[in-house]
Amino acid sequence: MAEAQGSPTRRDSEGAAGPRVHQVLARGIADLGVSTLFGLMGDGNLWLIDSFVKERGGTYVGATHEANAVLMASGFAQRSGGIGVATVTHGPGLTNTVTALTDAARGRIPMVVIAGDTPAEMRDHSQKLAQREVVIPTGAGFELMRSPATALVDLATAFRRAVAERRPVVLNIPRQLQLAVTEDAGTVVIPSAPQSPGPDPEALDVALGIVASARRPLILAGRGAEHARDGLVALADHIGALLATTLQGQSIFQGHAYDLGLFGSLSTETALEAIGEADCVISFGAGLNRHTTVEGALLSGKAVVQCDMHPEALGRYAPVDATVLGDAGRVAEAMLTSLVEAEIGGDRARDESLARRLAEERERTLGHDSPEGPLDVRAALAQIARAIPEGRSVTTDLGRFVIDAWKAVTVTAPRAYVHTNNFGSIGLGMGYAIGMTYARPDEPVVLVTGDGGFMMGGLAELGTAVRHGRDLIVVVVDDGAYGAEHVQFRNRGLDPDLTTFAWPDIAGVARALGAEALTVRVPADLDGVAEFVRTRRGPVLIDLIVAPEAVLARGFA
């Protein structure tokens, strides 16, 4: 990589010439390929932001809350497949990121958060805090900028750790060091991804013995296998296996006649029947968590082979009969080569009647019985999804509506779906969605959120999306309640009034913030959605007004 032009020189109090540390850091960030920086400005990071924008031509996206700045970087990282970068100031600027950092750490999202710190000599600074002790419990890494002379080395270390450890790393920079004069020597190199190991021959032999003896095999792919579609399909076609994916791997096998769709609690009836008949599950890049396996029920009585390039993933959530450490594509290719040489293959789990049923299920369209009747959440979301171009990215907030959202608003590429449910928190979706719009500015981003999550974390940042002209479509499932708590009150025979809220008119507030908005109260109101979406000129919001019982009828708890 060509070295960027040197930073303008400055002189310290003793007359020594050289750039300031914040200028060197800005150059280093740009050299690492970062063009967009998310953040909230304060005393601890304002010089860095200024240098990044004015001297390096970077884009700065100013959030209204530090948590959302970190979430934007998370959304950017997940959608782009690269590293997200955010910056916050010291003290409360950092403590405000704790939930977002925890969510990103549990989601294994590579990200660097550059945090200012109070000057060491100001022992009574009102924002002074032991910042390392705040970061470590979140699961994020912590890296300290040691001195002006090590600024670029420390920056590169934070980026390298984020990639290698697959988690956010906080780079802590004392404020006084940012203004220090230093040398502008050397360049930083973009960290390379970890090497993909080839499969161990002995482990592969054990796995092949299980696969060869299976009568009704099923291949399950997660996000870690998104690049390996052709190899997995070739293996599946050779042994006659059915195909399925996790939520985060959705659409990997789209278009294949024997694609069951989602494996787990989101499976269709036809898929669940076929999964139940399988006697062997061969998993590639899937975590096999309790949602995927339905608390282990979908793996019960089956031989399980798990293949993953990350050793800590093997057997982490579910007992397995064989494990193979390696890249999904390379393992699938090695398996196929061995099976072909051994003349083992067939169409053991496939029949044409299953393929027909799957095709019919895909063509089925949800609708409403009456144009003036109550809204069905899933049918309404499905109609909205049909009005949005397929080349879209999708994320959701969290709440009772989310099962309907995951089933109705789908994507055509695995990475186009960005997962926010790593820490079980509502209110995170809007930050993720805005970050996604910067990762792929050529496609609309769809956020499906509940009213509680939107009011908690989305309302103010909708103004950020408007200010920056993002192509964002927000769908609010508005039941006027905190749904999970509403369910618990009702299930225990208690009055659920404490869980309900008389929110302001959400569509009206969105318009006041500069977004276009549409209110949907009955199915007939959905007739205008297609034109509303087609003619959008910036962020838009669709407010689906439903009764709490309409979502409760789905049986979510």
C-alpha positions, -999 to +999 in steps of 0.1 A: +000+000+000+013+034-009+021+056+020-002+085+025+012+120+024+027+133+056+006+152+081+012+190+084+040+197+109+035+214+143+059+226+169+057+216+206+064+240+234+101+235+230+100+242+192+104+206+180+086+201+146+063+172+137+027+161+134+004+157+164-005+122+175-041+127+165-029+134+129-008+103+128-037+082+141-060+097+115-035+088+087-031+053+102-069+047+102-071+058+066-041+036+056-060+007+072-087+012+046-112+029+069-133+055+050-162+059+075-159+066+112-189+064+135-189+083+168-199+109+192-176+138+197-162+150+230-130+163+246-113+130+243-116+124+206-125+157+188-090+163+174-089+128+159-122+132+142-112+166+128-080+153+113-097+122+099-123+144+080-103+175+071-069+159+064-078+124+052-111+131+035-129+105+057-166+104+064-177+110+100-212+099+111-221+116+143-246+096+164-268+110+191-257+084+217-225+065+221-242+031+221-256+038+187-222+048+174-208+014+184-239-003+170-234+015+136-198+002+135-212-033+143-238-031+115-211-019+091-187-047+100-214-074+097-227-062+063-194-054+048-174-083+061-147-059+072-138-040+104-161-014+118-146+017+136-162+039+162-149+066+185-162+080+218-149+103+245-139+094+280-159+085+312-196+086+304-188+085+267-174+050+273-198+037+299-227+045+275-213+018+251-214-011+275-245-028+261-234-023+225-199-036+233-213-067+250-236-074+220-208-071+196-184-093+217-210-120+220-217-118+182-180-121+175-179-089+155-145-075+146-145-038+155-122-011+169-135+015+193-112+044+198-119+059+233-103+090+247-092+090+283-088+118+308-054+134+312-033+114+337-022+146+355-059+156+362-066+133+392-098+151+401-113+152+365-151+147+368-150+121+340-120+101+353-127+064+353-108+031+353-117+025+317-101-009+313-123-022+342-154-010+323-144-027+291-132-061+302-165-075+316-182-068+282-160-094+265-143-068+244-105-065+242-086-035+256-055-020+241-037+010+256-018+036+235+014+036+254+032+067+241+033+091+211+061+071+196+041+039+196+008+054+183+008+036+149+020+003+164-007+004+190-034+013+164-023-016+142-023-040+172-059-031+180-069-038+144-049-071+143-065-083+176-100-074+163-095-096+133-077-125+150-099-126+181-132-118+163-144-093+188-144-055+194-112-041+208-112-007+226-081+014+219-077+037+249-059+070+242-052+095+270-062+129+259-029+146+265-011+121+242-032+131+213-019+166+212+018+155+216+042+161+187+057+129+173+073+115+142+052+105+112+073+074+104+062+041+089+029+028+076+003+004+090-008-027+071-043-041+069-044-072+091-049-104+071-077-129+080-067-160+099-055-188+077-080-215+068-067-248+081-070-280+060-089-309+076-069-334+097-069-367+079-078-388+110-107-365+120-119-365+084-119-403+083-140-405+114-165-380+099-166-399+066-174-431+083-205-415+098-215-398+065-210-430+045-233-450+067-261-425+068-293-434+050-310-399+051-283-373+055-289-336+058-263-308+053-267-277+075-249-245+067-244-214+089-229-180+082-194-196+084-202-215+052-216-187+031-187-188+007-189-226+002-223-230-015-210-248-046-189-273-027-217-281-002-242-285-030-219-308-049-214-329-018-251-329-011-260-339-046-235-368-045-248-383-013-285-374-018-286-351+012-312-325+020-301-289+025-309-264+053-294-233+069-294-214+101-310-180+103-277-163+097-269-186+068-303-180+052-305-182+014-271-201+009-290-228-009-318-207-024-330-221-057-321-257-050-350-281-052-341-298-019-335-266+001-356-269+033-349-233+042-343-226+079-334-253+103-346-249+139-374-231+156-381-211+124-386-242+102-417-247+082-439-278+088-425-295+057-390-288+068-396-301+103-410-333+090-380-338+067-355-329+095-373-354+118-367-382+092-330-374+088-305-398+106-274-377+101-267-339+103-235-327+087-230-291+099-207-266+082-200-232+099-231-234+121-229-230+159-257-255+167-271-233+194-304-240+213-324-220+188-311-239+158-315-273+175-347-264+194-330-272+227-313-303+211-346-319+200-338-317+163-305-335+168-319-362+191-314-397+177-292-384+149-255-388+142-239-353+141-208-342+123-197-306+129-172-288+107-159-254+116-127-234+111-129-220+147-119-247+173-139-230+200-171-236+180-168-274+179-191-290+203-197-258+222-235-259+223-244-294+214-229-329+217-215-342+184-202-375+172-174-362+150-157-328+145-135-316+117-115-283+121-112-265+088-127-242+062-162-253+050-153-253+014-121-273+018-137-298+041-166-304+017-142-308-012-121-333+008-152-353+018-165-354-018-132-365-032-129-394-007-165-405-013-162-405-050-130-425-048-148-450-025-178-450-049-202-440-021-231-419-031-268-420-040-302-402-036-309-415-001-329-387+014-346-373-017-379-379-034-399-358-059-429-355-037-408-336-011-394-313-038-430-305-049-441-298-014-412-275-008-419-256-040-455-252-032-446-239+003-423-213-012-450-200-036-476-197-008-486-160-002-499-148+031-529-124+031-558-110+051-594-123+051-609-088+052-595-054+040-610-037+071-603-065+096-575-066+122-539-067+110-521-100+109-484-091+117-468-118+095-491-112+066-486-074+068-448-078+070-449-102+040-468-077+019-444-049+029-415-072+020-430-078-015-430-041-021-393-037-014-367-047-040-350-081-034-316-065-034-320-053+002-303-057+035-324-066+066-320-063+103-344-064+132-347-051+167-359-076+194-394-084+206-424-106+202-427-095+166-393-109+156-404-144+147-429-130+122-402-106+109-376-133+104-401-155+085-416-127+064-388-103+056-360-124+040-328-118+020-312-133-010-276-134+004-265-145+039-246-114+048-275-092+038-292-103+070-275-087+101-283-102+135-288-081+165-300-106+191-266-114+207-273-100+242-311-101+243-315-063+244-342-042+226-333-009+212-302-019+192-317-022+157-315+014+145-278+018+151-271-015+132-293-004+103-276+030+099-242+013+098-254-011+072-263+017+049-227+028+048-215-007+041-237-011+011-250+024+000-263+009-032-291-011-015-320-002+008-318-013+044-349-026+061-353-024+099-382-041+116-386-030+151-411-029+179-425+003+193-406-001+226-373-007+209-378+022+185-386+046+213-357+034+233-329+034+207-343+044+174-362+076+177-333+100+180-311+082+155-339+083+129-329+120+128-293+109+121-305+088+092-324+118+078-295+142+083-272+119+063-298+110+037-297+072+042-318+047+022-335+033+052-370+017+055-382+014+091-412-008+099-425-004+134-447-032+148-466-009+172-487-027+198-483+000+224-467-023+249-436-040+261-447-073+247-427-099+266-437-084+299-473-081+286-473-119+280-460-127+314-486-105+331-514-122+312-501-157+317-502-151+354-536-136+355-524-101+363-535-068+348-511-060+320-518-022+320-484-015+335-468-029+304-487-006+280-477+029+268-496+058+252-468+067+228-469+098+207-480+093+171-448+076+159-455+084+122-461+121+132-428+122+152-410+106+122-423+133+099-412+160+124-377+145+122-377+148+084-386+113+074-416+103+053-441+082+072-472+060+066-496+047+092-512+013+087-542+004+108-562-021+087-552-044+057-566-019+032-540+006+043-513-017+030-524-011-006-504+021-006-472+006+007-457-003-027-460+032-041-449+047-008-417+026-009-411+031-046-412+069-044-391+073-012-365+100-013-348+093+020-356+074+052-392+063+055-412+048+084-442+025+083-461+023+115-481-009+118-508-003+145-517-036+161-534-047+194-511-064+219-533-095+216-526-097+178-490-105+185-498-125+216-520-148+194-488-161+179-479-176+213-446-158+218-433-156+254 
